[in-house]
Amino acid sequence: MTNIANATTGDDLLTALAAIPTDQRSDALAACGVKVLREAADLCGEDSTDMTKRAAIKAIVNNF
């Protein structure tokens, strides 16, 4: 089972995120790198090309 700390793709990240309570997701995502966060944000339907880490986290939390 993949967890947030060892997710290497956006898909892995979203799979691991599903097991985390909604109110703890932003904090959990803060430990991730911007590349995997952008990939996950793309999978959530957001264009993450120029997103900052904070913006990607917000996009994932709001759209997942």
N, C-alpha and C positions, 0 to 999 in steps of 0.2 A: 504494500500500500504506500502510495506516495504521500509525503507530507509537504507542508509549505516550505520548509527549510531545504528540501532536496528536489523541488520541482524544477525541471529544466525546460519545459515547454508551457505554453499558455494552457493547453489542455490539461497537463498534469496539475498546474496551479489551480484551475477551476475545480478539478476533481477533488483535490485536497481541501479547497475552500468550502465545499459543500458540507463537510463534517464540522465546520467551525460555526459556533453560534453567531447569528447576525450582528449582535452588538460588539463582537470581538474581531470582526473581519478586518477593519481598518488597521488595527494594531498588528494583527498577524501579517498582513500584506506589507507592512513597513519593513519587514526583514528581507523582502525580495529585491532582486535587482531590477533595474528599469527595463531591460530588454524583455524579460519574461512577463513583467507587468504590462508592457505595451502589447505583447502578443495576446495576453489574456483580455485586455481591453478591446482589441480587435475582434476577438471571438464573442465579446459581449455586444458587438454592433457599433463600436465607436472607432473613428479614424484616429489612431494613436500616433501618427507619424511624428508630430512635434510635441507630444505630451511630456510634461515633467513627471517625475515619480509621483508626486502628490496628485496630479490631475489623473493619472492612470489608476491610482488607487480609488479615487472618487468615482471614476467611470465604472470600474468593476463593481464596487459596492452598490452603486445606484442601479446598475443594469443586470446584475446577476441574480 
